[in-house]
Amino acid sequence: MIVVIDYGAGNMRSIEKALAYVGAQVQVTDDPAVVDAAQAIVLPGVGSGGTAMARMKERRLDVAIRLATQQGKPFLGICLGMQLLADYHAEGEVDGLGLFRGAVRRIPEGPKIPHMGWNQVLPTRSGLPIFAGLPGDAYFYFAHSYYVEPQDHGCVAAVTGYGSSFCSVIVAEHIWGTQFHPEKSGEAGLQLLRNFVQWVNQ
């Protein structure tokens, strides 16, 4: 069972439907006990990092997420969900989940903010399961004003250009993160989710 964590930040239905479409058994929950029992975890979300962390702490979902990742369960963070994995979020100056060292920063002035629409995702590492079956210049759908700046550049799996280049995919052992929304990215997004489901089931 893949659990999608619902902490009140956005519509969970689209990611639930997309995962089910590619063959996953999916449950949406805000119950830490269900997260504890999950085979794998997806953390989606849009909106404010500070509000999201406060909601997760209220439900003790932050504790459940940290425990699950310590146990090595496959994990996918999407958009705000990826940003929350870092140590620190500049919006509201709040601590994140601390699953990797790094900070979340606002996109610099210049291009229109938020960054919304389709953009190219360019892998920086070859042979990663997250990119199986995808071309090296695939386009995905973005909707964000902040980006992740990992301290360890070795976990950066892809970059995207918008004014300047930013990290758009993270792969760190059993943790995957995408700044874009695979559930809104057509066939390329579905293929990435298939890759996640296959990785979970291997």
C-alpha positions as a Python dict, from the first residue, in 0.01 Angstrom:
ca = {
    (1, 'M'): (0, 0, 0),
    (2, 'I'): (125, 345, -98),
    (3, 'V'): (2, 612, 141),
    (4, 'V'): (-57, 970, 26),
    (5, 'I'): (-28, 1204, 324),
    (6, 'D'): (-310, 1457, 350),
    (7, 'Y'): (-220, 1748, 578),
    (8, 'G'): (-469, 1994, 433),
    (9, 'A'): (-241, 2147, 166),
    (10, 'G'): (-404, 2098, -172),
    (11, 'N'): (-617, 1848, -357),
    (12, 'M'): (-496, 1494, -294),
    (13, 'R'): (-742, 1346, -542),
    (14, 'S'): (-530, 1406, -852),
    (15, 'I'): (-222, 1226, -718),
    (16, 'E'): (-438, 947, -575),
    (17, 'K'): (-603, 894, -916),
    (18, 'A'): (-273, 906, -1104),
    (19, 'L'): (-111, 647, -876),
    (20, 'A'): (-414, 419, -903),
    (21, 'Y'): (-405, 458, -1283),
    (22, 'V'): (-49, 323, -1299),
    (23, 'G'): (-139, 23, -1085),
    (24, 'A'): (-77, 123, -725),
    (25, 'Q'): (-290, 42, -424),
    (26, 'V'): (-336, 387, -272),
    (27, 'Q'): (-476, 528, 51),
    (28, 'V'): (-502, 897, 140),
    (29, 'T'): (-462, 957, 512),
    (30, 'D'): (-381, 1205, 787),
    (31, 'D'): (-339, 923, 1044),
    (32, 'P'): (19, 861, 1165),
    (33, 'A'): (-68, 497, 1240),
    (34, 'V'): (-156, 440, 873),
    (35, 'V'): (172, 605, 770),
    (36, 'D'): (356, 370, 1009),
    (37, 'A'): (198, 68, 837),
    (38, 'A'): (256, 190, 481),
    (39, 'Q'): (482, 19, 230),
    (40, 'A'): (573, 355, 74),
    (41, 'I'): (482, 721, 121),
    (42, 'V'): (395, 1013, -107),
    (43, 'L'): (401, 1367, 33),
    (44, 'P'): (234, 1609, -211),
    (45, 'G'): (120, 1965, -144),
    (46, 'V'): (103, 2325, -253),
    (47, 'G'): (107, 2649, -56),
    (48, 'S'): (296, 2774, 248),
    (49, 'G'): (581, 2574, 401),
    (50, 'G'): (519, 2719, 746),
    (51, 'T'): (150, 2633, 743),
    (52, 'A'): (222, 2284, 611),
    (53, 'M'): (477, 2207, 884),
    (54, 'A'): (240, 2338, 1153),
    (55, 'R'): (-39, 2113, 1027),
    (56, 'M'): (187, 1809, 1014),
    (57, 'K'): (314, 1873, 1367),
    (58, 'E'): (-44, 1906, 1495),
    (59, 'R'): (-119, 1556, 1365),
    (60, 'R'): (229, 1420, 1452),
    (61, 'L'): (273, 1334, 1085),
    (62, 'D'): (626, 1478, 1096),
    (63, 'V'): (723, 1212, 1350),
    (64, 'A'): (566, 936, 1140),
    (65, 'I'): (744, 1057, 824),
    (66, 'R'): (1085, 1068, 994),
    (67, 'L'): (1034, 719, 1136),
    (68, 'A'): (927, 580, 797),
    (69, 'T'): (1233, 723, 624),
    (70, 'Q'): (1461, 593, 898),
    (71, 'Q'): (1316, 250, 821),
    (72, 'G'): (1412, 291, 455),
    (73, 'K'): (1061, 303, 311),
    (74, 'P'): (1039, 444, -44),
    (75, 'F'): (936, 808, -30),
    (76, 'L'): (826, 1057, -297),
    (77, 'G'): (792, 1428, -218),
    (78, 'I'): (609, 1641, -477),
    (79, 'C'): (639, 2021, -511),
    (80, 'L'): (591, 2159, -157),
    (81, 'G'): (629, 1799, -39),
    (82, 'M'): (983, 1792, -177),
    (83, 'Q'): (1064, 2130, -23),
    (84, 'L'): (948, 2015, 320),
    (85, 'L'): (1214, 1742, 320),
    (86, 'A'): (1492, 2000, 356),
    (87, 'D'): (1630, 2141, 682),
    (88, 'Y'): (1501, 2492, 639),
    (89, 'H'): (1228, 2680, 451),
    (90, 'A'): (1284, 3051, 386),
    (91, 'E'): (909, 3124, 376),
    (92, 'G'): (825, 3199, 739),
    (93, 'E'): (1177, 3093, 839),
    (94, 'V'): (1063, 2749, 953),
    (95, 'D'): (1247, 2422, 999),
    (96, 'G'): (1156, 2146, 756),
    (97, 'L'): (1161, 1771, 813),
    (98, 'G'): (1540, 1759, 786),
    (99, 'L'): (1555, 1447, 569),
    (100, 'F'): (1837, 1600, 369),
    (101, 'R'): (2068, 1894, 434),
    (102, 'G'): (1962, 2202, 243),
    (103, 'A'): (1741, 2508, 230),
    (104, 'V'): (1435, 2624, 38),
    (105, 'R'): (1471, 2966, -120),
    (106, 'R'): (1251, 3202, -320),
    (107, 'I'): (1308, 3216, -696),
    (108, 'P'): (1517, 3532, -759),
    (109, 'E'): (1353, 3837, -913),
    (110, 'G'): (1352, 3841, -1291),
    (111, 'P'): (1122, 3581, -1443),
    (112, 'K'): (752, 3586, -1359),
    (113, 'I'): (675, 3438, -1017),
    (114, 'P'): (523, 3191, -955),
    (115, 'H'): (686, 2970, -1214),
    (116, 'M'): (380, 2808, -1369),
    (117, 'G'): (355, 2585, -1673),
    (118, 'W'): (559, 2330, -1865),
    (119, 'N'): (937, 2327, -1846),
    (120, 'Q'): (1220, 2095, -1935),
    (121, 'V'): (1376, 1864, -1677),
    (122, 'L'): (1738, 1776, -1755),
    (123, 'P'): (1887, 1476, -1567),
    (124, 'T'): (2232, 1530, -1419),
    (125, 'R'): (2288, 1159, -1344),
    (126, 'S'): (2231, 862, -1573),
    (127, 'G'): (2078, 523, -1499),
    (128, 'L'): (1847, 633, -1217),
    (129, 'P'): (1522, 433, -1187),
    (130, 'I'): (1319, 755, -1153),
    (131, 'F'): (1396, 837, -1519),
    (132, 'A'): (1340, 490, -1669),
    (133, 'G'): (1149, 509, -1997),
    (134, 'L'): (1172, 889, -2013),
    (135, 'P'): (1359, 1096, -2273),
    (136, 'G'): (1648, 1306, -2148),
    (137, 'D'): (1463, 1628, -2232),
    (138, 'A'): (1112, 1557, -2099),
    (139, 'Y'): (878, 1840, -2003),
    (140, 'F'): (682, 1846, -1676),
    (141, 'Y'): (431, 2084, -1518),
    (142, 'F'): (553, 2330, -1253),
    (143, 'A'): (367, 2563, -1013),
    (144, 'H'): (598, 2713, -749),
    (145, 'S'): (768, 3025, -615),
    (146, 'Y'): (1040, 2850, -413),
    (147, 'Y'): (1306, 2591, -495),
    (148, 'V'): (1531, 2352, -305),
    (149, 'E'): (1903, 2419, -270),
    (150, 'P'): (2060, 2095, -140),
    (151, 'Q'): (2385, 2116, 52),
    (152, 'D'): (2497, 1786, -100),
    (153, 'H'): (2496, 1836, -476),
    (154, 'G'): (2528, 1459, -514),
    (155, 'C'): (2156, 1420, -444),
    (156, 'V'): (2059, 1653, -731),
    (157, 'A'): (1924, 1426, -1005),
    (158, 'A'): (1792, 1689, -1249),
    (159, 'V'): (1786, 2063, -1304),
    (160, 'T'): (1552, 2308, -1475),
    (161, 'G'): (1617, 2656, -1608),
    (162, 'Y'): (1395, 2948, -1509),
    (163, 'G'): (1593, 3268, -1496),
    (164, 'S'): (1873, 3058, -1349),
    (165, 'S'): (1911, 2684, -1305),
    (166, 'F'): (1753, 2514, -1003),
    (167, 'C'): (1725, 2160, -867),
    (168, 'S'): (1405, 2000, -998),
    (169, 'V'): (1462, 1636, -893),
    (170, 'I'): (1631, 1489, -588),
    (171, 'V'): (1730, 1126, -545),
    (172, 'A'): (1891, 1033, -213),
    (173, 'E'): (1884, 658, -144),
    (174, 'H'): (1516, 574, -83),
    (175, 'I'): (1395, 936, -107),
    (176, 'W'): (1279, 1086, -436),
    (177, 'G'): (1163, 1445, -475),
    (178, 'T'): (1021, 1638, -770),
    (179, 'Q'): (965, 2013, -779),
    (180, 'F'): (712, 1960, -1059),
    (181, 'H'): (376, 1782, -1042),
    (182, 'P'): (398, 1441, -1213),
    (183, 'E'): (22, 1394, -1166),
    (184, 'K'): (-35, 1700, -1388),
    (185, 'S'): (238, 1622, -1641),
    (186, 'G'): (66, 1393, -1890),
    (187, 'E'): (235, 1072, -2005),
    (188, 'A'): (580, 1177, -1882),
    (189, 'G'): (442, 1227, -1532),
    (190, 'L'): (257, 896, -1540),
    (191, 'Q'): (578, 720, -1648),
    (192, 'L'): (764, 870, -1353),
    (193, 'L'): (489, 750, -1119),
    (194, 'R'): (505, 404, -1281),
    (195, 'N'): (875, 404, -1206),
    (196, 'F'): (802, 485, -841),
    (197, 'V'): (541, 209, -813),
    (198, 'Q'): (775, -45, -977),
    (199, 'W'): (1055, 59, -743),
    (200, 'V'): (825, 16, -443),
    (201, 'N'): (718, -332, -559),
    (202, 'Q'): (1060, -467, -657),
}
